[in-house]
Amino acid sequence: MTDETQQPSVLSMRQEDIDELLTLAAERGAERCLAHLGLENGHAARDIRELRDLLDAWRDARHTAWQTVIKVATTGILASLLVGAAIKLKILEGSQ
């Protein structure tokens, strides 16, 4: 048997069969990925929503904390300036 007489094996599939095979492969891959992440029990959507809510809450808390730090620092600086001005103007000095 020579190479010229051998016919190449060609797999012929309908487009619908290829689409179905690709869909099945994608679903299995997604299931394996979710299982790898520990989200395979059917509650993945709820778990991801809860994680997003938790992340949003963390971002809000961090933003609020920074705002508080800035307000405290600003208030401290302004209070120091007022005390300094009062001392300079001899308002806070005792009666001498």
N, CA, C and O of each residue as an XYZ file, in Angstrom:
384
protein
N       0.840     -1.154      0.000
C       0.000      0.000      0.000
C       0.894      1.227      0.000
O       1.759      1.377      0.862
N       0.681      2.097     -0.964
C       1.495      3.297     -1.078
C       0.707      4.489     -0.568
O      -0.496      4.410     -0.318
N       1.405      5.572     -0.424
C       0.761      6.786      0.063
C      -0.277      7.290     -0.916
O      -1.249      7.931     -0.517
N      -0.084      7.010     -2.183
C      -0.991      7.506     -3.201
C      -2.330      6.784     -3.158
O      -3.354      7.379     -3.493
N      -2.349      5.517     -2.752
C      -3.588      4.756     -2.722
C      -4.317      4.912     -1.397
O      -5.497      4.576     -1.297
N      -3.631      5.416     -0.383
C      -4.255      5.585      0.927
C      -5.089      6.868      0.917
O      -4.613      7.928      0.510
N      -6.303      6.758      1.358
C      -7.172      7.933      1.423
C      -7.069      8.552      2.818
O      -7.086      7.835      3.819
N      -6.965      9.852      2.884
C      -6.887     10.483      4.196
C      -8.224     10.351      4.931
O      -9.290     10.416      4.319
N      -8.151     10.168      6.228
C      -9.394     10.069      6.995
C      -9.837     11.480      7.355
O      -9.117     12.220      8.025
N     -11.002     11.829      6.912
C     -11.551     13.150      7.154
C     -12.832     12.972      7.950
O     -13.709     12.192      7.578
N     -12.927     13.703      9.044
C     -14.125     13.645      9.872
C     -15.085     14.701      9.355
O     -14.753     15.884      9.283
N     -16.246     14.266      9.006
C     -17.237     15.183      8.470
C     -18.409     15.248      9.438
O     -19.009     14.226      9.769
N     -18.731     16.462      9.891
C     -19.840     16.643     10.820
C     -20.706     17.795     10.329
O     -20.239     18.720      9.664
N     -21.961     17.706     10.677
C     -22.868     18.803     10.359
C     -22.575     19.970     11.308
O     -22.078     19.775     12.417
N     -22.885     21.156     10.863
C     -22.650     22.358     11.682
C     -23.416     22.288     12.994
O     -22.911     22.724     14.029
N     -24.627     21.747     12.964
C     -25.430     21.624     14.175
C     -24.743     20.710     15.187
O     -24.760     20.980     16.388
N     -24.134     19.621     14.694
C     -23.427     18.690     15.581
C     -22.185     19.342     16.185
O     -21.869     19.128     17.356
N     -21.489     20.134     15.380
C     -20.307     20.842     15.880
C     -20.713     21.848     16.959
O     -20.063     21.957     17.998
N     -21.795     22.578     16.695
C     -22.281     23.551     17.675
C     -22.685     22.864     18.979
O     -22.377     23.357     20.064
N     -23.363     21.745     18.873
C     -23.792     21.000     20.064
C     -22.581     20.485     20.843
O     -22.557     20.541     22.073
N     -21.587     19.987     20.126
C     -20.370     19.495     20.766
C     -19.615     20.626     21.471
O     -19.126     20.447     22.587
N     -19.522     21.776     20.828
C     -18.861     22.924     21.442
C     -19.619     23.430     22.667
O     -19.008     23.799     23.670
N     -20.940     23.446     22.587
C     -21.753     23.871     23.730
C     -21.552     22.940     24.910
O     -21.392     23.392     26.044
N     -21.561     21.641     24.646
C     -21.352     20.648     25.698
C     -19.963     20.797     26.316
O     -19.811     20.717     27.534
N     -18.961     21.012     25.483
C     -17.596     21.184     25.990
C     -17.490     22.451     26.840
O     -16.827     22.446     27.877
N     -18.133     23.525     26.413
C     -18.099     24.776     27.170
C     -18.797     24.615     28.517
O     -18.306     25.107     29.533
N     -19.938     23.930     28.530
C     -20.665     23.703     29.783
C     -19.834     22.866     30.749
O     -19.765     23.171     31.939
N     -19.214     21.826     30.242
C     -18.375     20.981     31.107
C     -17.178     21.762     31.638
O     -16.797     21.616     32.800
N     -16.595     22.586     30.784
C     -15.471     23.413     31.233
C     -15.893     24.399     32.310
O     -15.172     24.601     33.287
N     -17.060     25.013     32.136
C     -17.572     25.950     33.134
C     -17.859     25.235     34.445
O     -17.554     25.762     35.515
N     -18.440     24.044     34.376
C     -18.718     23.268     35.589
C     -17.428     22.903     36.314
O     -17.366     22.974     37.542
N     -16.399     22.515     35.565
C     -15.106     22.165     36.184
C     -14.478     23.399     36.818
O     -13.887     23.314     37.895
N     -14.603     24.535     36.159
C     -14.045     25.777     36.702
C     -14.757     26.156     38.002
O     -14.102     26.504     38.985
N     -16.089     26.092     38.016
C     -16.843     26.392     39.232
C     -16.501     25.412     40.348
O     -16.373     25.805     41.508
N     -16.353     24.141     39.997
C     -15.987     23.138     41.003
C     -14.599     23.440     41.559
O     -14.362     23.286     42.758
N     -13.694     23.864     40.706
C     -12.335     24.199     41.141
C     -12.360     25.386     42.108
O     -11.544     25.457     43.027
N     -13.299     26.318     41.901
C     -13.429     27.481     42.770
C     -14.283     27.203     43.999
O     -14.409     28.061     44.872
N     -14.871     26.013     44.077
C     -15.718     25.669     45.216
C     -17.130     26.198     45.085
O     -17.824     26.353     46.090
N     -17.568     26.477     43.879
C     -18.905     27.032     43.644
C     -19.798     26.074     42.860
O     -20.659     26.508     42.095
N     -19.593     24.783     43.051
C     -20.299     23.812     42.225
C     -21.646     23.368     42.769
O     -22.338     22.591     42.112
N     -22.041     23.834     43.942
C     -23.237     23.290     44.571
C     -24.541     23.922     44.108
O     -25.578     23.692     44.732
N     -24.528     24.693     43.063
C     -25.758     25.277     42.536
C     -26.074     26.639     43.118
O     -27.043     27.277     42.706
N     -25.283     27.090     44.060
C     -25.516     28.385     44.683
C     -24.472     29.407     44.240
O     -24.254     30.412     44.917
N     -23.843     29.153     43.127
C     -22.749     30.017     42.660
C     -23.231     31.443     42.427
O     -22.545     32.388     42.819
N     -24.372     31.623     41.812
C     -24.867     32.972     41.519
C     -25.105     33.742     42.812
O     -24.724     34.907     42.926
N     -25.736     33.090     43.784
C     -25.991     33.749     45.070
C     -24.675     34.068     45.786
O     -24.512     35.151     46.349
N     -23.744     33.115     45.756
C     -22.447     33.328     46.411
C     -21.698     34.495     45.781
O     -21.102     35.305     46.490
N     -21.725     34.585     44.473
C     -21.021     35.668     43.782
C     -21.696     37.004     44.084
O     -21.009     38.008     44.274
N     -23.030     37.034     44.132
C     -23.735     38.268     44.500
C     -23.353     38.704     45.912
O     -23.116     39.886     46.159
N     -23.293     37.744     46.838
C     -22.918     38.066     48.213
C     -21.482     38.573     48.289
O     -21.186     39.501     49.041
N     -20.591     37.964     47.510
C     -19.209     38.437     47.481
C     -19.117     39.854     46.919
O     -18.342     40.671     47.415
N     -19.897     40.140     45.900
C     -19.905     41.488     45.332
C     -20.457     42.490     46.342
O     -19.924     43.591     46.482
N     -21.530     42.108     47.051
C     -22.089     42.994     48.076
C     -21.069     43.252     49.183
O     -20.936     44.377     49.664
N     -20.355     42.207     49.579
C     -19.334     42.349     50.610
C     -18.208     43.265     50.136
O     -17.718     44.099     50.898
N     -17.807     43.111     48.897
C     -16.763     43.965     48.332
C     -17.227     45.418     48.251
O     -16.454     46.329     48.548
N     -18.474     45.646     47.853
C     -19.021     47.004     47.815
C     -19.055     47.615     49.214
O     -18.724     48.788     49.391
N     -19.454     46.823     50.202
C     -19.486     47.316     51.580
C     -18.081     47.666     52.057
O     -17.886     48.681     52.726
N     -17.104     46.831     51.717
C     -15.715     47.116     52.088
C     -15.243     48.418     51.455
O     -14.587     49.224     52.114
N     -15.568     48.631     50.190
C     -15.161     49.864     49.505
C     -15.814     51.086     50.143
O     -15.169     52.120     50.320
N     -17.101     50.963     50.490
C     -17.793     52.070     51.152
C     -17.164     52.367     52.515
O     -16.971     53.531     52.866
N     -16.846     51.328     53.278
C     -16.238     51.508     54.599
C     -14.866     52.158     54.472
O     -14.525     53.045     55.255
N     -14.091     51.729     53.505
C     -12.766     52.312     53.297
C     -12.876     53.787     52.912
O     -12.114     54.622     53.399
N     -13.832     54.100     52.033
C     -14.049     55.483     51.614
C     -14.462     56.342     52.812
O     -13.950     57.448     52.988
N     -15.377     55.842     53.626
C     -15.831     56.565     54.808
C     -14.692     56.757     55.803
O     -14.575     57.819     56.414
N     -13.859     55.744     55.967
C     -12.719     55.854     56.882
C     -11.763     56.957     56.424
O     -11.288     57.746     57.242
N     -11.482     57.014     55.134
C     -10.596     58.070     54.616
C     -11.218     59.443     54.814
O     -10.525     60.393     55.177
N     -12.515     59.555     54.578
C     -13.182     60.835     54.792
C     -13.072     61.256     56.258
O     -12.839     62.428     56.552
N     -13.236     60.311     57.168
C     -13.142     60.603     58.593
C     -11.735     61.039     58.962
O     -11.569     61.997     59.717
N     -10.727     60.363     58.451
C      -9.341     60.739     58.731
C      -9.069     62.157     58.241
O      -8.437     62.947     58.943
N      -9.535     62.476     57.064
C      -9.315     63.816     56.508
C     -10.040     64.870     57.344
O      -9.487     65.938     57.604
N     -11.284     64.577     57.769
C     -12.030     65.530     58.592
C     -11.348     65.749     59.942
O     -11.258     66.883     60.411
N     -10.869     64.677     60.568
C     -10.192     64.799     61.856
C      -8.903     65.603     61.697
O      -8.614     66.469     62.523
N      -8.141     65.334     60.672
C      -6.899     66.070     60.439
C      -7.187     67.539     60.176
O      -6.500     68.407     60.714
N      -8.178     67.827     59.370
C      -8.538     69.214     59.075
C      -8.992     69.937     60.339
O      -8.592     71.075     60.586
N      -9.831     69.274     61.140
C     -10.301     69.872     62.391
C      -9.138     70.122     63.342
O      -9.089     71.162     63.999
N      -8.204     69.183     63.421
C      -7.032     69.358     64.281
C      -6.172     70.527     63.848
O      -5.711     71.307     64.681
N      -5.957     70.649     62.564
C      -5.152     71.764     62.041
C      -5.840     73.092     62.321
O      -5.199     74.044     62.765
N      -7.149     73.161     62.062
C      -7.875     74.406     62.318
C      -7.890     74.749     63.809
O      -7.753     75.916     64.178
N      -8.055     73.747     64.661
C      -8.044     73.984     66.107
C      -6.672     74.488     66.545
O      -6.583     75.402     67.365
N      -5.621     73.912     66.017
C      -4.265     74.367     66.348
C      -4.045     75.808     65.910
O      -3.438     76.592     66.640
N      -4.530     76.163     64.731
C      -4.411     77.540     64.265
C      -5.174     78.506     65.168
O      -4.684     79.591     65.479
N      -6.372     78.108     65.586
C      -7.154     78.968     66.479
C      -6.468     79.143     67.828
O      -6.421     80.255     68.356
N      -5.936     78.063     68.392
C      -5.224     78.149     69.667
C      -3.987     79.016     69.502
O      -3.691     79.848     70.360
N      -3.265     78.829     68.409
C      -2.083     79.665     68.154
C      -2.443     81.127     68.009
O      -1.744     81.989     68.542
N      -3.518     81.424     67.301
C      -3.949     82.820     67.140
C      -4.389     83.391     68.472
O      -4.103     84.552     68.764
N      -5.082     82.601     69.292
C      -5.527     83.074     70.600
C      -4.338     83.364     71.500
O      -4.350     84.354     72.231
N      -3.315     82.526     71.463
C      -2.115     82.757     72.269
C      -1.399     84.006     71.760
O      -0.932     84.820     72.557
N      -1.311     84.159     70.468
C      -0.634     85.316     69.875
C      -1.351     86.610     70.260
O      -0.715     87.637     70.495
N      -2.647     86.547     70.319
C      -3.434     87.738     70.670
C      -3.626     87.872     72.187
O      -4.328     88.774     72.646
N      -3.014     86.992     72.948
C      -3.039     86.992     74.404
C      -4.440     86.850     74.973
O      -4.757     87.399     76.028
N      -5.282     86.099     74.254
C      -6.637     85.836     74.727
C      -6.620     84.710     75.763
O      -7.377     84.758     76.732
N      -5.780     83.713     75.574
C      -5.766     82.548     76.459
C      -4.780     82.677     77.609
O      -4.731     81.801     78.473
N      -4.001     83.736     77.639
C      -3.065     83.893     78.739
C      -3.824     84.259     80.005
O      -4.874     84.901     79.967
N      -3.262     83.835     81.118
C      -3.898     84.164     82.399
C      -3.764     85.643     82.686
O      -2.993     86.346     82.033
N      -4.501     86.102     83.646
C      -4.428     87.527     83.991
C      -3.106     87.824     84.658
O      -2.812     87.284     85.724
N      -2.303     88.678     84.044
C      -0.966     89.012     84.554
C      -0.836     90.475     84.797
O       0.220     90.938     85.227
